[in-house]
Amino acid sequence: MKKILLPVVFAALAITGSAQKKGAIGFSFNLVDYNTPTNIKNTNFSDGLKTMQFKDLIPGFSAYWHQGITSHLDYSIRYNGAFSPKFTSSFPKLKDYSNELEGAFHIRMFKDNVAINPFLTAGAGIGNYSANNFNAYAPLGFGIQFNLANETYFHALANYRVSFSEAKLPNNLFFSFGVSQNVFAQPVKAVKPLPVVDNTPVDTDGDGVPDAKDKCPNVAGLAKYNGCPIPDSDGDGINDEEDKCPNQKGIAKYQGCPIPDTDGDGINDEEDKCPKVKGIAKYQGCPIPDTDGDGINDEEDKCPLVAGVKENHGCPEIKKEVIEKINKAAGNIYFATGSAKLLAKSNTHLNSVVAALKEDPSLKLNIAGHTDNTGKADKNQILSEQRAAAVKAYIVSKGIDESRIISEGFGQDKPVDTNATAAGRTKNRRVELSVKNF
């Protein structure tokens, strides 16, 4: 019998596998041996095994639930039914049919996606083997499970079941051969398509220049510029191929060149009122005007509306005889000693000055009073101012607008000769007259 049973057991152990189950329901064919463990206990292991007889094996079946916990651990809950206990000689009092309920854990050697996977098992169970008699036991053993696509499982299991009360139930050997089926569908792994080999060069910007040669791979350009756009060297928005001045910022109106400055005066032609003649910004690019056309620009011309000469700051030249007449009158102005009272002998010459001013309305007269250093300086200052004012008052009294006359005194500060002699002091006591027409 030993020679028959052992090949069956090992063949069964070689055809099963394990996977982490989502939940599988299974059925198995069982054989229970109550005699051999007792014979081993009473003799020895070798002699006990020799007594194993196929006729002593009690057939049965199981229905069970199998559930994965981890990739290496399952548990199962099974119902076992056993027939024909009359085949055992040691326990003739057993019922013709016994019921068992059993729970067990199964620890796998490999992960659950391996096709053939050995495992160890341990658990606890209870059964009724005679009228109103229940007994607990602990199954300990090993097995192999064969996995078909994580859906169907074939099992081979060999347990040594230790009874908690050998008086009621002996220790026994339990052999099971079964199949289980997953109740829940396993997730189908998506099959990755084989990569399509595309030997077409990558051209990210679609400009016809492959990225490997494109210096601007993200911007469409031209092969002429290594895949980059036409450059704009001066950054004026006009590309170099259309820009007549590629290194100077300009505008489209002038083909990329700056607004021209024809006369080179720093004012562009669009703002220059005199684009062909150098000028200044103050006059919108035109030269400083010369209103009277005397060759002296208005900013330097004291008489911008009357043509004049450079020597007289752009005003008309004063006649020589007028100057001589003014100078002669200045030398013939007399005052009472120490006073600003104008003496009558001065009138004839002052009248000639009045006549000259009336003849040329553009003339303006300047009167400057001076003294010698006799006396106090502050009094000399006042005296000089008063004498100049007296001359002005006389000329105004003759009909000349006082706005054309300026009078001022300088006291003793501007001598023309020494004050150490009487002659010198006489020269220093004077009233100077000068005319100008600006």
KOLKOLDO-292922 format. One line per field, with one value per residue (C-alpha): z, x, y; residue number from 1. Coordinates in Angstrom, 3 decimals. Layout:
N
c3 <- c(Z; ...)
c1 <- c(X; ...)
c2 <- c(Y; ...)
dovo <- c(NUM; ...)
% end
This chain:
438
c3 <- c(0.000; 0.792; -2.712; -4.176; -1.911; -1.914; -5.732; -5.744; -3.068; -4.712; -8.150; -6.721; -4.960; -8.258; -10.195; -8.310; -7.862; -5.961; -6.568; -4.372; -4.858; -4.979; -3.624; -4.990; -4.396; -4.596; -4.315; -3.515; -3.133; 0.241; 1.834; 5.660; 7.364; 11.051; 11.448; 10.380; 12.997; 15.756; 14.427; 14.274; 17.859; 19.028; 17.089; 15.244; 12.192; 9.745; 10.953; 11.265; 7.623; 6.540; 7.965; 5.695; 3.693; 0.919; 2.216; 5.482; 3.765; 4.271; 1.214; 1.443; -0.179; 0.671; -0.376; 0.576; 0.190; -0.553; -0.126; -0.638; 2.169; 0.804; -2.071; 0.226; 2.528; 1.956; 4.240; 3.581; 5.221; 4.267; 4.939; 4.941; 4.597; 5.111; 4.071; 5.111; 8.433; 8.473; 6.598; 9.782; 12.179; 15.075; 15.517; 14.489; 16.437; 14.014; 12.098; 8.487; 7.604; 9.548; 9.218; 9.739; 9.627; 9.294; 8.890; 7.900; 6.766; 3.855; 3.688; 0.183; -0.628; -3.615; -4.610; -5.900; -9.570; -9.675; -11.496; -9.151; -5.510; -2.437; 0.784; 4.442; 6.127; 9.704; 11.194; 13.443; 12.912; 14.600; 13.603; 14.815; 14.446; 16.508; 17.877; 19.869; 19.918; 18.673; 18.691; 17.805; 15.882; 14.379; 10.775; 10.061; 6.698; 3.345; -0.241; -3.722; -5.782; -9.541; -10.875; -14.242; -15.222; -11.660; -12.308; -11.714; -9.074; -8.606; -5.074; -3.499; 0.307; 2.964; 6.642; 9.904; 12.003; 15.741; 17.783; 21.010; 22.446; 21.151; 23.147; 20.889; 17.710; 16.863; 15.203; 11.455; 8.029; 5.628; 1.854; -0.442; -4.255; -5.544; -7.832; -7.137; -9.332; -8.727; -8.225; -9.065; -12.394; -12.295; -13.745; -17.282; -17.814; -20.735; -23.427; -24.346; -28.080; -29.552; -30.114; -33.664; -34.945; -36.800; -38.470; -39.565; -38.091; -35.330; -36.461; -33.512; -35.165; -38.555; -40.530; -42.492; -40.528; -38.231; -34.552; -34.673; -37.032; -35.905; -33.700; -32.962; -32.656; -31.136; -33.608; -37.332; -39.384; -42.568; -43.463; -44.518; -40.862; -39.412; -38.648; -37.028; -38.304; -40.431; -37.894; -36.851; -35.728; -34.583; -33.002; -34.862; -36.003; -39.619; -40.554; -41.921; -45.426; -45.720; -43.533; -45.421; -42.116; -40.318; -37.562; -36.780; -35.435; -37.968; -39.234; -42.117; -43.908; -44.457; -45.082; -41.615; -41.480; -38.977; -40.068; -42.118; -41.054; -44.397; -43.060; -40.166; -37.514; -35.191; -36.042; -38.235; -41.477; -40.264; -37.486; -39.349; -40.927; -42.838; -43.646; -46.062; -43.882; -40.503; -37.710; -34.054; -32.194; -30.887; -34.447; -35.454; -37.322; -39.045; -38.489; -36.114; -38.143; -39.388; -39.662; -40.983; -43.295; -42.106; -41.661; -37.895; -36.468; -34.294; -31.109; -31.511; -33.223; -30.854; -33.638; -35.243; -37.209; -38.609; -40.740; -39.036; -38.708; -36.693; -34.954; -33.505; -32.558; -35.602; -35.191; -37.754; -37.519; -35.583; -37.648; -36.805; -36.543; -34.005; -31.828; -32.114; -31.196; -28.125; -26.973; -27.421; -25.378; -22.610; -22.316; -21.902; -19.047; -16.005; -12.461; -9.526; -7.224; -4.877; -6.324; -8.882; -10.229; -13.979; -15.247; -18.226; -20.307; -20.642; -22.483; -26.004; -26.129; -24.423; -27.034; -29.760; -27.986; -27.957; -31.689; -32.422; -30.395; -32.226; -35.590; -34.911; -32.728; -32.419; -30.376; -26.633; -24.309; -21.315; -18.746; -16.158; -13.380; -11.742; -9.009; -7.671; -4.252; -2.424; 0.574; 1.744; -0.710; 0.155; -0.457; -3.725; -4.770; -4.152; -5.936; -9.026; -9.203; -8.792; -11.557; -13.988; -13.085; -13.674; -17.206; -17.866; -16.544; -18.887; -21.973; -21.020; -20.610; -24.266; -25.405; -25.309; -23.792; -20.520; -21.410; -23.945; -21.246; -18.443; -15.768; -13.110; -10.766; -9.894; -7.330; -7.043; -8.033; -11.730; -11.999; -15.391; -13.942; -10.675; -7.816; -6.485; -8.698; -9.383; -13.118; -12.485; -10.138; -12.763; -15.293; -12.772; -12.114; -15.276; -16.878; -19.660; -22.509; -24.827; -27.390; -28.698; -30.730; -28.908)
c1 <- c(0.000; 2.893; 4.246; 0.889; 0.079; 3.364; 3.632; 0.040; 0.802; 3.959; 2.354; -0.473; 1.962; 3.725; 0.735; -0.521; 0.381; -0.688; -1.747; -3.301; -6.951; -9.730; -11.986; -12.264; -14.766; -13.463; -14.209; -11.883; -11.728; -10.338; -8.864; -8.587; -6.316; -7.174; -5.008; -1.478; -0.844; -2.006; 0.229; 3.209; 2.512; 2.315; 5.392; 7.709; 7.547; 8.917; 6.786; 3.751; 3.987; 4.215; 0.771; -0.882; -3.629; -5.676; -8.779; -8.404; -8.570; -11.972; -13.137; -14.779; -15.136; -14.773; -16.402; -14.397; -13.798; -10.233; -9.197; -5.854; -4.558; -1.134; 1.022; 2.376; -0.560; -4.078; -6.764; -9.488; -12.725; -13.886; -16.623; -15.449; -17.716; -16.376; -18.041; -17.833; -15.986; -16.512; -13.222; -11.337; -10.775; -9.569; -12.741; -15.768; -18.097; -17.669; -20.755; -21.227; -20.978; -19.163; -19.220; -16.273; -15.804; -12.236; -10.276; -6.615; -3.853; -1.550; 1.907; 3.406; 7.085; 6.794; 4.590; 1.108; 1.935; 4.175; 2.693; 3.935; 4.177; 4.778; 3.072; 2.713; -0.671; -1.960; -5.389; -8.148; -11.314; -14.224; -16.315; -19.006; -17.909; -20.490; -23.921; -23.913; -20.139; -17.984; -14.221; -11.679; -8.483; -5.574; -4.488; -0.766; 0.806; 2.060; 0.933; 1.482; -0.808; -0.830; -2.088; -3.833; -4.005; -4.914; -8.366; -8.278; -6.226; -5.403; -4.504; -2.704; -2.598; -1.285; -2.133; -1.368; -4.452; -3.828; -6.915; -7.643; -9.236; -7.776; -10.322; -13.050; -11.039; -7.563; -4.860; -5.170; -3.703; -5.749; -5.106; -6.966; -6.981; -9.108; -9.752; -10.993; -12.173; -11.911; -15.335; -14.128; -12.568; -8.856; -7.811; -6.623; -3.252; -3.181; -0.899; 1.510; 1.746; 5.143; 6.824; 6.619; 10.048; 9.929; 13.150; 11.804; 14.062; 12.385; 11.436; 9.658; 8.926; 8.029; 10.350; 11.943; 15.203; 15.674; 16.149; 19.623; 20.686; 18.214; 19.734; 16.211; 14.274; 11.166; 10.821; 10.210; 13.075; 15.087; 17.846; 19.906; 20.004; 20.369; 16.659; 16.362; 14.190; 15.736; 17.724; 16.915; 20.332; 19.239; 15.961; 13.773; 11.244; 12.498; 14.473; 17.972; 17.020; 14.599; 16.552; 18.722; 20.377; 20.585; 22.843; 20.814; 17.292; 14.911; 11.347; 9.604; 8.954; 12.704; 13.324; 14.687; 16.863; 16.430; 14.533; 17.146; 18.802; 19.786; 21.502; 23.156; 21.942; 20.690; 17.024; 15.442; 13.821; 10.307; 10.686; 13.033; 11.342; 14.580; 15.759; 18.490; 19.948; 21.553; 19.566; 18.679; 15.781; 14.599; 13.715; 12.481; 15.671; 16.048; 18.956; 18.531; 16.536; 17.857; 14.639; 16.176; 18.586; 21.676; 23.701; 23.401; 20.996; 18.158; 19.685; 22.766; 21.016; 20.056; 17.912; 16.405; 13.812; 16.235; 19.254; 22.452; 26.145; 28.060; 30.100; 26.875; 25.398; 23.138; 21.749; 22.224; 25.570; 25.322; 26.485; 29.892; 28.678; 26.032; 28.679; 30.874; 27.933; 27.129; 30.744; 31.052; 27.889; 29.236; 32.292; 30.172; 27.848; 28.277; 26.908; 27.067; 29.974; 29.045; 25.535; 23.387; 22.050; 22.561; 24.048; 22.414; 25.622; 25.058; 21.759; 23.031; 25.002; 22.251; 19.796; 22.002; 21.659; 17.870; 17.921; 19.940; 17.540; 14.569; 16.177; 16.806; 14.043; 16.071; 18.763; 18.911; 20.941; 22.982; 24.000; 26.726; 27.651; 31.162; 32.898; 36.423; 37.380; 36.895; 34.631; 32.985; 32.454; 28.772; 27.985; 29.941; 27.838; 24.600; 25.902; 26.891; 23.423; 21.705; 23.771; 23.014; 19.337; 19.405; 20.699; 18.010; 15.302; 16.402; 16.340; 12.946; 11.640; 12.480; 10.088; 12.218; 10.514; 12.277; 12.161; 14.911; 17.220; 19.118; 20.863; 23.184; 25.920; 29.283; 30.556; 34.335; 34.866; 35.829; 38.375; 39.933; 42.856; 44.667; 42.859; 46.190; 46.082; 43.429; 43.554; 43.072; 40.168; 38.520; 38.615; 37.194; 34.205; 32.216; 29.015; 29.523; 26.991; 26.781; 24.206; 23.200; 20.285; 19.550)
c2 <- c(0.000; 2.352; 1.903; 2.927; 5.880; 7.773; 8.182; 9.424; 12.015; 13.320; 13.425; 15.493; 17.805; 18.512; 19.844; 22.885; 26.554; 29.631; 33.184; 35.821; 35.055; 37.576; 34.838; 31.278; 28.476; 24.932; 21.186; 18.312; 14.513; 13.425; 10.277; 9.901; 7.342; 6.673; 3.527; 4.437; 7.224; 4.824; 2.039; 4.438; 5.463; 1.833; 0.641; 3.003; 5.258; 2.676; -0.220; 1.985; 3.106; -0.526; -1.142; 1.462; -0.268; 1.322; -0.431; 1.461; 4.894; 6.540; 8.512; 11.938; 15.327; 19.020; 22.259; 25.320; 29.042; 30.156; 33.852; 35.635; 37.871; 38.849; 37.704; 34.930; 34.167; 32.673; 31.403; 28.817; 27.736; 24.268; 21.753; 18.104; 15.089; 11.505; 8.188; 4.531; 4.599; 0.795; 0.566; 1.411; -1.461; 0.649; 2.731; 0.675; 3.017; 5.927; 7.018; 6.057; 9.753; 12.490; 16.316; 18.669; 22.445; 23.624; 26.889; 27.100; 29.444; 28.642; 30.233; 30.125; 29.950; 32.304; 35.229; 34.556; 35.101; 31.986; 29.008; 26.234; 27.201; 24.958; 26.003; 25.078; 24.927; 25.058; 25.558; 24.249; 22.246; 20.486; 17.463; 15.034; 11.450; 9.617; 10.381; 13.626; 13.584; 16.517; 16.670; 19.397; 18.856; 20.831; 20.137; 20.625; 19.885; 20.956; 21.122; 22.472; 24.650; 25.042; 28.401; 28.771; 32.496; 33.489; 32.046; 28.279; 26.410; 22.701; 21.612; 18.691; 18.674; 16.295; 17.017; 15.331; 16.122; 16.193; 15.282; 17.151; 13.991; 10.762; 8.770; 10.117; 10.583; 9.332; 11.392; 10.846; 11.542; 13.650; 13.723; 16.122; 16.603; 19.464; 22.394; 25.950; 28.776; 32.530; 34.054; 37.592; 38.454; 39.241; 42.595; 42.260; 43.795; 46.127; 44.898; 47.623; 47.979; 47.513; 50.859; 52.058; 52.811; 56.101; 57.023; 60.392; 63.123; 65.153; 68.660; 70.284; 73.626; 72.125; 74.375; 71.554; 71.710; 68.650; 69.460; 67.945; 70.750; 73.404; 76.108; 77.365; 74.049; 75.645; 78.537; 78.085; 79.459; 78.965; 76.516; 79.555; 80.631; 77.086; 76.811; 80.236; 83.127; 85.862; 87.932; 91.483; 92.699; 96.148; 94.961; 97.456; 94.843; 94.816; 91.716; 92.142; 91.038; 93.981; 96.414; 98.937; 99.830; 96.452; 97.771; 100.908; 100.999; 102.499; 102.401; 100.671; 104.010; 104.369; 100.628; 100.013; 103.130; 105.967; 109.083; 111.005; 114.262; 115.717; 118.832; 117.009; 119.407; 116.646; 117.260; 114.593; 115.702; 114.936; 117.520; 119.909; 122.934; 123.572; 120.039; 121.205; 123.969; 123.421; 124.923; 124.472; 122.871; 126.252; 127.249; 123.715; 122.910; 126.263; 128.688; 131.612; 134.133; 137.505; 139.477; 142.677; 140.856; 142.696; 139.527; 139.593; 136.991; 138.153; 136.704; 138.929; 141.864; 144.650; 146.120; 142.967; 144.948; 147.569; 146.748; 147.750; 147.051; 144.498; 147.192; 148.613; 145.209; 145.065; 148.555; 151.338; 153.139; 156.437; 159.377; 160.708; 164.312; 163.260; 161.651; 164.752; 167.000; 164.872; 164.827; 168.623; 169.206; 166.986; 169.221; 172.297; 171.442; 173.680; 173.670; 176.037; 175.114; 172.265; 172.225; 170.398; 173.678; 173.718; 177.015; 178.771; 178.702; 174.936; 175.362; 176.004; 172.771; 170.742; 172.068; 170.568; 167.199; 167.612; 168.361; 165.186; 163.030; 164.509; 163.948; 160.229; 158.688; 155.434; 157.153; 156.707; 158.904; 157.816; 160.484; 159.696; 162.125; 162.182; 164.250; 164.726; 163.445; 166.727; 166.156; 162.996; 160.161; 159.633; 163.252; 163.136; 160.116; 161.988; 165.066; 163.074; 161.495; 164.860; 166.543; 163.688; 163.955; 167.738; 167.254; 164.586; 166.944; 169.687; 167.463; 165.969; 169.517; 170.036; 167.278; 164.120; 161.045; 160.237; 156.512; 157.271; 158.641; 156.916; 158.954; 157.617; 158.850; 157.316; 159.852; 159.957; 156.274; 156.748; 159.588; 160.319; 162.270; 162.813; 164.456; 165.814; 168.916; 171.504; 170.765; 167.071; 167.642; 169.868; 167.055; 164.601; 166.876; 166.035; 164.794; 162.223; 161.882; 158.848; 157.753; 154.342; 153.087; 149.852)
dovo <- c(1; 2; 3; 4; 5; 6; 7; 8; 9; 10; 11; 12; 13; 14; 15; 16; 17; 18; 19; 20; 21; 22; 23; 24; 25; 26; 27; 28; 29; 30; 31; 32; 33; 34; 35; 36; 37; 38; 39; 40; 41; 42; 43; 44; 45; 46; 47; 48; 49; 50; 51; 52; 53; 54; 55; 56; 57; 58; 59; 60; 61; 62; 63; 64; 65; 66; 67; 68; 69; 70; 71; 72; 73; 74; 75; 76; 77; 78; 79; 80; 81; 82; 83; 84; 85; 86; 87; 88; 89; 90; 91; 92; 93; 94; 95; 96; 97; 98; 99; 100; 101; 102; 103; 104; 105; 106; 107; 108; 109; 110; 111; 112; 113; 114; 115; 116; 117; 118; 119; 120; 121; 122; 123; 124; 125; 126; 127; 128; 129; 130; 131; 132; 133; 134; 135; 136; 137; 138; 139; 140; 141; 142; 143; 144; 145; 146; 147; 148; 149; 150; 151; 152; 153; 154; 155; 156; 157; 158; 159; 160; 161; 162; 163; 164; 165; 166; 167; 168; 169; 170; 171; 172; 173; 174; 175; 176; 177; 178; 179; 180; 181; 182; 183; 184; 185; 186; 187; 188; 189; 190; 191; 192; 193; 194; 195; 196; 197; 198; 199; 200; 201; 202; 203; 204; 205; 206; 207; 208; 209; 210; 211; 212; 213; 214; 215; 216; 217; 218; 219; 220; 221; 222; 223; 224; 225; 226; 227; 228; 229; 230; 231; 232; 233; 234; 235; 236; 237; 238; 239; 240; 241; 242; 243; 244; 245; 246; 247; 248; 249; 250; 251; 252; 253; 254; 255; 256; 257; 258; 259; 260; 261; 262; 263; 264; 265; 266; 267; 268; 269; 270; 271; 272; 273; 274; 275; 276; 277; 278; 279; 280; 281; 282; 283; 284; 285; 286; 287; 288; 289; 290; 291; 292; 293; 294; 295; 296; 297; 298; 299; 300; 301; 302; 303; 304; 305; 306; 307; 308; 309; 310; 311; 312; 313; 314; 315; 316; 317; 318; 319; 320; 321; 322; 323; 324; 325; 326; 327; 328; 329; 330; 331; 332; 333; 334; 335; 336; 337; 338; 339; 340; 341; 342; 343; 344; 345; 346; 347; 348; 349; 350; 351; 352; 353; 354; 355; 356; 357; 358; 359; 360; 361; 362; 363; 364; 365; 366; 367; 368; 369; 370; 371; 372; 373; 374; 375; 376; 377; 378; 379; 380; 381; 382; 383; 384; 385; 386; 387; 388; 389; 390; 391; 392; 393; 394; 395; 396; 397; 398; 399; 400; 401; 402; 403; 404; 405; 406; 407; 408; 409; 410; 411; 412; 413; 414; 415; 416; 417; 418; 419; 420; 421; 422; 423; 424; 425; 426; 427; 428; 429; 430; 431; 432; 433; 434; 435; 436; 437; 438)
% end
